[in-house]
Amino acid sequence: MQSRMKAFLSSLRRAVHSPHFDTIAILLAIVIVVGSVYAYSENWPPMVVVESNSMQHGSDDVLGVINTGDIVLVKAVNVPSGVNTYVGSETSGYSTYGELGDVIVYHPNGDSSSTPIIHRAILWLDWNAATGNYAAPSLFPLKCGPQGDYVTYPSGGSPSEAVCPTSPSTPLQPNLELFHVGWQSAVVTIKLDQLGALPGNQHSGYITMGDNNFAVAGAGNFDQNGCDISCIVEPSWVVGVARGMLPWLGILKLELTGQTACIQGPTGPEGGCIPQASQDYLAICIFIIVLLLTVVPWGIRRFRKRSRNRGRTKEPTKQEDVTALPP
């Protein structure tokens, strides 16, 4: 056993002193990292770069929130059971990236050739083709009414004329308003009759919205409003849920591809607006990476040199002189 251990350590020392050790070690580390990320996410590619500020909480970089230029890990899950919506998380308090519910990545209208959308799953709607109505089971445990968490009321009516569901499968009235949504405590108004009138929305699926998407201040602008970004998101359109991220590093990709255009929207800047703080943090990260890439190889070379010097200066074992006795 000891001889095997000595042989192993000897082989390891020879490998460390090999001129190709640095290259092999770097390639092996890359393979291990990429393989581990893929094994966890079960998606390829396992990450996406956030190209707009639709998920930010304001115009500044907020740690723990998805900002423009972040690289987000996307994990495949069973849909819909593996996705927690904003509304469905109001009773449990489950949150990711600074707000209730999961952030999902999906292909708009199921078009896999288009740029994926990364927005929060707000509400799951069940479509009843026979009646042409929607139900929302996750709303039932919440408080219904003008002073509650949501209200649903007839067409042409007002929130004061609320008709609350009597069971999770009760069809909702044509108007649905969700209160106190997100970091701006916005009101999200969903015209369910107009939604269901579009053929692209006549199925069950998700209402989604960017954390930073508002039609006007305090009024949430969801993706399915007129199918502007996408119609109601079917389970098969979902690539996965956001799980972890590498902040700021995706800014390099946006800069190289010219995707940093920033325009003035109705409630503030929109598009590829990169916060100044994000650019500062990226510069610090690059400095640290360059430092590691220079210091670590230098340390390895120093270790090799010292090992070789110790081998050269080691004194040979002295042997005692033995005087031969006469026969």
C-alpha positions in Angstrom: 0.0 0.0 0.0 2.8 2.4 0.9 4.6 1.7 -2.3 1.5 2.5 -4.3 1.1 5.8 -2.4 4.7 6.7 -3.1 4.3 5.9 -6.8 1.1 8.0 -6.9 2.8 11.0 -5.2 5.8 10.6 -7.5 3.5 10.7 -10.6 1.7 13.7 -9.2 5.0 15.6 -8.7 6.0 14.8 -12.3 2.6 16.1 -13.6 2.9 19.3 -11.6 6.3 19.9 -13.0 5.2 19.2 -16.6 5.3 22.2 -18.9 1.7 21.4 -20.0 0.3 21.3 -16.5 -1.2 24.8 -16.5 -3.1 24.3 -19.8 -4.4 20.9 -18.7 -5.5 22.2 -15.3 -7.4 25.1 -16.8 -9.1 22.9 -19.4 -10.0 20.4 -16.8 -11.5 23.1 -14.5 -13.6 24.5 -17.4 -14.9 21.0 -18.2 -15.8 20.4 -14.6 -17.6 23.7 -14.2 -19.5 23.6 -17.5 -20.4 19.9 -16.9 -21.7 20.7 -13.4 -23.8 23.6 -14.5 -25.3 21.6 -17.3 -26.0 18.7 -15.0 -27.8 21.0 -12.5 -29.8 23.1 -15.1 -30.6 20.3 -17.6 -30.7 23.0 -20.2 -28.4 23.9 -23.1 -27.3 26.6 -23.1 -27.7 26.7 -19.3 -27.5 30.4 -19.0 -28.9 33.5 -20.6 -27.8 37.2 -20.7 -30.4 39.7 -19.6 -30.7 42.2 -22.4 -33.0 44.8 -20.9 -33.9 46.6 -17.7 -37.4 45.1 -17.5 -36.5 43.1 -14.4 -34.7 45.8 -12.5 -36.1 47.5 -9.4 -35.6 51.1 -10.7 -32.8 52.5 -12.7 -29.9 51.6 -10.3 -28.1 48.3 -9.8 -29.8 46.4 -6.9 -27.9 43.4 -5.6 -30.0 40.2 -5.5 -32.3 41.6 -8.3 -31.9 40.8 -12.0 -30.3 43.8 -13.7 -29.3 44.5 -17.3 -26.2 42.5 -18.2 -26.5 39.8 -15.6 -26.0 36.2 -16.6 -28.9 34.0 -15.3 -28.8 30.3 -14.8 -31.9 28.6 -16.2 -33.0 25.3 -14.6 -35.5 23.0 -16.3 -38.5 22.1 -14.2 -41.8 20.4 -14.5 -44.4 22.9 -15.7 -46.8 23.9 -14.2 -46.0 22.0 -10.9 -42.4 23.3 -10.7 -43.3 27.0 -11.1 -44.5 29.2 -8.3 -46.5 32.2 -9.4 -46.5 35.6 -7.7 -50.2 35.2 -6.7 -49.7 31.6 -5.6 -46.8 32.7 -3.4 -48.7 35.4 -1.5 -49.8 32.9 1.1 -46.4 31.1 1.5 -44.1 34.1 1.1 -41.9 32.2 -1.3 -39.7 34.7 -3.2 -36.9 35.0 -5.7 -34.9 38.0 -6.9 -36.6 40.4 -4.6 -40.2 39.6 -5.2 -42.8 36.8 -4.7 -42.8 33.8 -7.1 -40.5 32.4 -9.7 -38.9 34.2 -12.7 -39.4 32.0 -15.8 -37.6 32.0 -19.2 -39.9 31.3 -22.1 -40.1 31.5 -25.9 -42.8 34.1 -26.8 -45.7 32.4 -28.5 -43.7 29.2 -28.5 -41.2 30.5 -31.2 -37.9 28.9 -30.3 -36.1 31.0 -32.9 -37.0 34.3 -31.1 -35.1 35.8 -28.2 -36.3 34.2 -24.9 -38.2 36.4 -22.4 -37.2 36.4 -18.7 -40.1 37.7 -16.7 -41.9 36.8 -13.5 -44.8 34.3 -13.6 -47.7 36.4 -12.1 -50.8 34.2 -12.4 -51.9 30.9 -13.8 -55.2 31.0 -15.7 -57.4 27.9 -16.5 -59.2 28.3 -19.8 -62.7 26.8 -20.2 -63.3 26.3 -23.9 -67.0 25.4 -23.4 -67.8 28.7 -21.6 -65.0 30.9 -23.0 -64.0 31.9 -19.4 -61.0 31.8 -17.2 -60.6 30.5 -13.7 -57.6 31.2 -11.4 -57.4 28.6 -8.6 -54.5 30.4 -6.8 -56.7 33.5 -6.2 -59.3 31.6 -4.1 -57.3 31.6 -0.8 -56.7 35.3 -1.0 -58.9 38.2 0.2 -61.3 39.3 -2.5 -62.7 42.9 -2.6 -61.6 46.5 -3.1 -59.7 46.4 0.1 -58.2 43.0 -0.4 -55.6 41.3 -2.6 -57.7 41.3 -5.8 -61.1 42.0 -7.2 -63.1 40.7 -10.1 -66.2 42.4 -11.4 -68.6 42.5 -14.4 -67.9 44.3 -17.7 -68.8 48.0 -17.4 -68.8 47.7 -13.6 -66.3 48.9 -11.0 -64.3 47.3 -8.2 -67.0 48.1 -5.7 -69.3 45.6 -7.6 -67.0 42.7 -6.8 -68.2 39.2 -7.6 -65.8 36.9 -5.7 -65.2 33.3 -6.6 -67.0 30.7 -4.5 -64.5 27.9 -5.4 -61.1 27.6 -7.1 -62.8 26.6 -10.4 -65.3 29.5 -10.4 -65.1 31.4 -13.7 -63.8 34.9 -13.1 -65.7 38.1 -14.2 -64.5 39.9 -17.3 -62.4 42.4 -15.2 -59.6 41.3 -12.8 -57.5 43.6 -10.8 -54.5 42.5 -8.7 -53.5 44.9 -5.9 -50.1 45.6 -4.3 -48.0 43.8 -6.9 -44.3 44.0 -6.8 -41.8 46.5 -5.5 -43.9 49.4 -6.6 -47.1 47.9 -5.0 -48.7 48.3 -8.5 -52.2 47.5 -9.6 -52.3 45.0 -12.5 -55.6 45.3 -14.5 -56.4 42.3 -16.7 -59.4 42.5 -19.1 -60.2 38.8 -19.2 -62.9 39.2 -21.8 -60.5 41.0 -24.2 -57.8 38.5 -23.4 -60.0 35.5 -24.3 -61.2 37.2 -27.5 -57.8 36.7 -29.0 -57.4 33.2 -30.5 -53.8 33.1 -29.3 -55.0 33.3 -25.7 -57.6 30.6 -25.7 -55.7 28.1 -23.7 -54.5 27.7 -20.1 -51.1 29.3 -19.1 -49.3 32.0 -17.4 -49.7 35.8 -17.2 -46.2 37.2 -17.0 -44.7 40.6 -16.3 -41.3 42.2 -15.9 -40.7 43.6 -12.4 -40.0 47.0 -13.9 -42.7 47.1 -16.5 -45.4 49.7 -15.9 -47.9 51.3 -18.3 -47.9 54.4 -16.1 -46.6 54.8 -12.6 -48.3 52.3 -10.3 -50.0 50.4 -13.1 -48.4 47.1 -14.1 -48.0 46.3 -17.8 -48.2 42.5 -18.3 -46.8 40.7 -21.3 -50.1 39.4 -22.5 -51.8 42.8 -22.8 -52.9 42.5 -26.5 -50.3 39.7 -26.9 -47.8 42.6 -27.3 -44.9 40.5 -26.0 -46.5 37.1 -26.0 -49.9 35.5 -25.6 -50.7 33.5 -22.5 -47.6 31.3 -21.9 -48.3 27.6 -22.4 -46.2 25.1 -20.4 -44.4 23.9 -23.5 -43.1 27.4 -24.1 -41.3 27.5 -20.8 -37.5 26.9 -21.0 -37.1 26.9 -17.2 -36.9 29.0 -14.1 -34.2 31.4 -13.1 -31.9 29.9 -10.4 -28.8 31.9 -9.5 -26.8 34.4 -11.6 -23.4 35.9 -12.4 -23.9 39.6 -12.0 -22.5 42.1 -14.5 -20.4 39.8 -16.7 -23.0 39.7 -19.5 -22.4 43.5 -20.0 -19.4 42.5 -22.2 -21.7 40.6 -24.6 -24.1 43.5 -24.8 -21.4 46.0 -25.5 -19.8 43.8 -28.2 -23.1 43.2 -29.9 -24.4 46.8 -29.6 -27.4 46.0 -27.4 -27.1 48.9 -25.0 -29.6 51.3 -26.6 -31.5 53.1 -23.9 -34.8 54.9 -24.8 -37.2 57.0 -22.7 -40.4 55.1 -21.9 -43.6 56.2 -20.3 -42.3 55.7 -16.8 -38.6 56.0 -17.3 -35.6 54.6 -19.3 -36.2 51.4 -21.2 -34.2 48.9 -23.2 -30.5 47.9 -22.7 -30.0 50.6 -20.0 -26.9 49.5 -18.0 -26.7 51.1 -14.5 -23.4 53.0 -13.9 -22.9 50.9 -10.7 -23.1 47.7 -12.8 -20.3 49.0 -15.1 -18.2 49.9 -12.1 -18.7 46.5 -10.5 -17.8 44.8 -13.8 -14.5 46.8 -14.0 -13.6 45.6 -10.4 -14.4 42.0 -11.4 -12.2 42.2 -14.5 -9.4 43.6 -12.4 -9.7 40.7 -9.9 -9.8 38.1 -12.7 -6.7 39.5 -14.4 -5.0 39.6 -11.0 -5.8 36.0 -10.4 -4.7 34.9 -13.9 -1.3 36.6 -13.3 -0.7 35.8 -9.6 -1.7 32.1 -9.6 0.6 31.1 -12.5 3.4 33.1 -10.9 2.9 31.2 -7.7 2.9 27.9 -9.5 6.2 28.8 -11.2 7.7 29.9 -7.9 6.6 26.6 -6.4 8.2 24.6 -9.2 11.5 26.6 -9.0 11.8 26.1 -5.3 11.1 22.4 -5.6 13.8 22.0 -8.2 16.3 24.0 -6.1 15.7 21.8 -3.1 16.4 18.8 -5.3 19.7 20.2 -6.5 21.0 21.3 -3.1 20.2 18.2 -1.2 23.4 16.5 0.0 24.1 12.9 -0.9 24.0 10.3 1.9 27.4 9.9 3.4 28.9 6.4 3.6 31.3 5.4 6.3 34.8 4.1 5.3 35.3 0.4 6.1 38.9 -0.9 6.5 39.3 -4.3 5.1 40.7 -6.8 7.6 43.7 -8.9 6.4 42.8 -12.6 5.7 
